[in-house]
Amino acid sequence: MYRVKEALVMTFQDMTITAKVKAALAQAEDVSAMDIDVNVKNGVVTLKGNVSRDAHDRAIQVARGVDGVVSVEDNLNITSSA
């Protein structure tokens, strides 16, 4: 029973972090939040998508600044046309 409760708390925390990261990206300048997928597991944020160099650097910075984020895994592709 304890493990199930622990898993539900972790899932809720991850969902909360996901929402916070997405909201922060949507508000950030030089970032198109629609181009970035956000996944969170145990506080580790994974960012995926095609972005410009400026958007890449800003997205990583924004995600790292969100409360509860343990680390950020960068799976973003830098494109010249993004």
ABEGO torsion letter per residue (X at the ends): XAAAAAAAAAAAAAAAAAAAAAAAAAABBGBBAAABBBBBBGGBBBBBEBBBAAAAAAAAAAAAABBGBABBBBABBBBAAX
